[in-house]
Amino acid sequence: MYRNFHIATYPHAEYLYYADLDTVEEAIRYFQKRLPLTKVYLETHRGMYDIEESKMRAVKELFHRYGIETGGAIAPTLSIPGHEKNTLYDVICYRDPVYRKAFLDIVRYTASLFDEIILDDFFFTSCKCPLCIDARGDRTWAEYRTDLMLQVSRDMKAAAADVNPGSSSNIPTGMRATDSAAMRRICRKTCSILSTPARRPAIPNTILSTYSAT
């Protein structure tokens, strides 16, 4: 339909968890009649929702039948029962080995299904648990978190490559994983904002409820 206009979409794991294949196919047909999709990023994990392999493979194949490319996606939010963290939006405490392992397991699973992975914008940390306070030392929160996320980015790329050497991850260090200075330039402003309570936006409960219901 269009020669110079391409559309990609991103179905959340919550949608994929509840939707059956007929529902997904109906949505594909709707788009194909109006704004044909070029690519779709299929989210394997978001918070409490994980898509089992058999269903994800079936959904992936369904999009391929309509000529739509697929990539993988992850929303890095997680709360482990009995090991909860008091973090903004349940973003992951990457200092905690329990959460870090769980995240990297999700990365490996996603890389086993897709050659490309993108991350939802929850890829940051806001944790101030005892482990984080200890590891921070005399650094500012922005410096500590930037260093931590740089290492997590490298770990993520390595985990994906373990199971799929041809995979690529669309993360801030994707251009050059060894360039810590570049990562710091990208993250410094964001980390500083997240480290300053007075600058965090107040979000009404109604908005949070609406978001969680979609």
SVG drawing of the C-alpha trace seen along z (x, -y; Angstrom):
<svg xmlns="http://www.w3.org/2000/svg" viewBox="-11 -19 46 44">
<polyline fill="none" stroke="black" stroke-width="0.4" points="0.0,0.0 2.8,-2.4 6.3,-2.6 8.0,-4.9 6.0,-4.4 6.6,-1.5 4.8,-0.7 6.0,1.3 3.9,2.1 4.5,3.5 1.9,5.8 2.5,5.9 2.9,9.3 -0.4,8.7 -2.3,8.5 -0.5,11.6 -1.1,13.5 -4.9,13.1 -5.5,13.0 -6.0,16.2 -4.7,16.7 -8.1,15.8 -8.1,12.5 -4.5,11.7 -5.4,12.6 -8.4,10.4 -6.2,7.5 -3.7,8.2 -6.4,8.2 -7.8,4.9 -4.4,3.3 -3.6,4.9 -6.7,3.3 -5.9,-0.2 -2.2,-0.6 -0.3,2.6 2.3,3.6 5.9,4.0 7.1,5.3 6.0,6.3 7.9,6.6 6.4,9.3 6.9,8.9 7.9,12.0 7.7,10.5 6.1,7.6 5.8,7.7 3.6,10.7 3.1,11.7 5.3,14.3 4.4,15.8 5.1,19.5 7.2,20.7 4.5,22.7 2.2,19.7 4.9,17.2 6.0,19.4 2.4,19.7 1.9,16.0 5.2,15.4 4.3,17.8 0.9,16.1 2.5,12.7 5.0,14.3 2.1,15.8 0.9,12.3 4.4,11.2 5.1,9.2 8.6,9.3 9.0,10.1 11.4,9.2 11.4,9.8 10.8,7.3 11.0,7.2 9.6,4.8 12.1,5.0 9.7,4.9 9.5,7.7 8.4,8.4 9.4,11.8 7.0,13.1 8.7,13.2 11.6,11.1 9.8,7.8 11.6,4.5 10.3,1.0 11.0,-0.3 9.3,-2.7 7.0,-0.8 8.6,2.5 11.7,1.8 14.4,4.3 17.1,4.1 20.0,5.2 22.3,5.2 20.3,8.1 21.6,11.4 18.1,12.9 16.6,10.2 19.6,10.0 19.5,13.7 15.8,13.6 16.2,10.8 19.1,12.5 17.0,15.7 14.3,13.7 16.8,12.3 18.1,15.7 14.6,17.0 13.7,14.1 17.0,14.5 16.1,18.2 13.0,17.0 14.2,13.9 17.3,12.5 16.5,9.0 15.4,7.7 14.3,4.3 13.6,3.0 10.6,1.1 11.6,-2.2 11.5,-0.7 15.2,0.2 16.5,-1.9 16.9,-1.4 15.5,-3.4 16.3,-1.0 17.7,-2.2 17.7,1.2 20.5,2.0 22.5,3.8 22.4,0.7 23.3,-1.7 26.2,0.6 27.4,0.9 27.0,-2.9 29.9,-3.7 31.0,-7.4 29.6,-7.8 26.5,-9.9 23.3,-7.9 23.7,-9.0 27.3,-7.7 26.4,-4.4 23.4,-3.8 25.1,-4.7 27.9,-2.3 25.5,0.4 23.3,0.1 26.4,0.1 27.4,3.5 23.9,4.8 23.8,3.8 27.0,5.8 25.6,8.8 22.4,8.6 24.2,8.7 26.4,11.6 23.4,13.5 21.6,13.1 24.7,14.2 25.0,17.3 21.9,18.8 21.8,16.9 25.1,15.7 23.4,13.8 21.1,11.8 21.2,8.0 19.9,6.0 18.6,2.5 20.0,0.9 21.9,-2.3 25.2,-0.6 24.2,1.2 26.6,-0.9 29.7,0.1 29.4,2.0 32.8,1.1 32.3,-2.7 31.5,-3.5 31.9,-7.2 29.2,-7.2 26.9,-5.2 27.5,-7.8 26.6,-10.7 23.4,-9.0 22.4,-8.0 23.6,-10.8 20.6,-13.1 18.1,-10.4 19.8,-8.9 20.1,-12.4 16.4,-12.9 15.5,-9.6 17.9,-10.2 16.1,-13.5 12.8,-12.8 11.6,-16.4 11.8,-16.1 9.9,-12.8 6.4,-13.5 3.4,-12.8 1.2,-10.3 -2.5,-10.2 -3.8,-6.8 -6.5,-7.0 -3.8,-7.1 -2.0,-4.1 -5.2,-2.2 -6.0,-3.0 -2.6,-2.0 -2.6,1.3 -6.0,2.1 -5.0,1.7"/>
</svg>
